[in-house]
């Protein structure tokens, strides 16, 4: 993204097309409305940065940890989808076994991640 205003508007439209939603929150640095990305993160299109909101009584370390867990969950889900697509196309039995083992490991890790997230 560039600093050119029409391009910034174009970038914001692209964020909406990608499933982001406009929030009532404003960027603390530039006062531009923030977008909530599909992964739940807040993003400022003007500053081209992720924005973290620290609630009263919450430490930045706690919030960073929660964000990391959410990012990990999103990554695992993405990888599970990739493996599922490969399994659909695969004909070789040995390769299917490897993909199934990988899928099982990813699902176990997703379950652990979700249990950690609930704590």
C-alpha positions in Angstrom: 0.0 0.0 0.0 1.2 3.5 -0.7 0.6 6.9 0.9 -1.4 8.2 -2.1 -4.9 8.9 -0.9 -6.8 7.4 -3.9 -4.7 4.3 -3.6 -5.4 4.1 0.1 -9.1 4.2 -0.6 -8.6 1.4 -3.2 -6.6 -0.6 -0.6 -9.5 -0.1 1.9 -12.0 -1.4 -0.7 -9.8 -4.4 -1.3 -9.8 -5.1 2.4 -13.6 -5.1 2.4 -13.6 -7.4 -0.7 -11.3 -9.8 1.2 -13.8 -10.1 4.0 -12.6 -7.5 6.4 -15.2 -5.3 8.2 -15.0 -1.7 9.0 -15.1 -1.0 12.8 -16.2 1.9 14.9 -12.6 2.1 16.2 -10.0 4.6 15.0 -6.3 4.2 14.7 -4.5 5.8 17.6 -1.8 7.1 15.3 -3.7 8.6 12.4 -7.4 8.4 13.4 -8.3 6.4 10.3 -11.1 3.9 10.8 -9.8 0.4 11.6 -10.7 -2.8 9.8 -11.2 -6.1 11.5 -9.6 -8.8 9.3 -11.0 -12.3 8.9 -8.5 -13.6 11.4 -9.9 -11.2 14.0 -7.0 -8.7 14.0 -7.5 -5.0 13.7 -5.7 -3.3 10.9 -5.0 0.3 9.9 -4.9 0.7 6.1 -3.4 4.2 6.3 -0.5 3.2 8.6 -0.4 -0.3 7.0 0.0 -1.8 10.5 -1.9 -4.2 12.8 -3.4 -2.4 15.8 -3.7 -4.1 19.2 -6.2 -2.8 21.7 -5.2 -3.4 25.3 -8.2 -3.4 27.6 -8.2 -2.2 31.1 -6.5 -4.7 33.4 -4.9 -6.6 30.5 -1.2 -6.6 30.0 0.3 -6.3 26.5 2.0 -9.7 27.1 -1.3 -11.4 27.7 -2.7 -9.9 24.6 0.3 -10.8 22.5 0.0 -14.4 23.7 -3.7 -14.5 22.8 -3.0 -13.0 19.3 -0.2 -15.6 18.8 -2.6 -18.4 19.7 -5.3 -17.0 17.3 -2.7 -16.7 14.5 -1.6 -20.3 15.2 -5.1 -21.5 15.0 -5.7 -19.7 11.7 -2.4 -21.2 10.3 -3.4 -24.7 11.3 -6.9 -24.3 9.8 -5.3 -23.2 6.5 -2.9 -26.1 6.5 -5.7 -28.5 7.2 -7.6 -27.2 4.2 -4.5 -27.6 2.0 -4.0 -31.2 3.1 -7.7 -32.0 2.6 -7.4 -30.7 -1.0 -4.3 -32.8 -1.6 -6.0 -35.9 -0.2 -8.9 -35.5 -2.6 -6.6 -35.5 -5.6 -4.1 -38.1 -4.4 -4.2 -41.6 -5.9 -1.0 -43.1 -4.4 -1.7 -45.1 -1.3 1.7 -44.3 0.4 1.2 -40.6 -0.3 -2.3 -40.8 1.1 -1.0 -42.4 4.3 1.6 -39.6 4.7 -1.1 -36.9 4.1 -3.4 -38.7 6.6 -0.7 -38.7 9.2 0.0 -35.1 8.6 -3.7 -34.3 8.8 -4.0 -36.2 12.1 -1.1 -34.2 13.6 -2.5 -30.9 12.4 -5.9 -31.8 13.9 -4.3 -32.8 17.2 -2.4 -29.5 17.3 -5.6 -27.6 16.5 -7.4 -29.2 19.4 -4.5 -28.4 21.7 -4.4 -24.8 20.5 -8.2 -24.4 21.0 -7.9 -25.8 24.6 -5.1 -23.3 25.3 -7.2 -20.5 23.9 -10.1 -21.3 26.2 -7.9 -21.0 29.4 
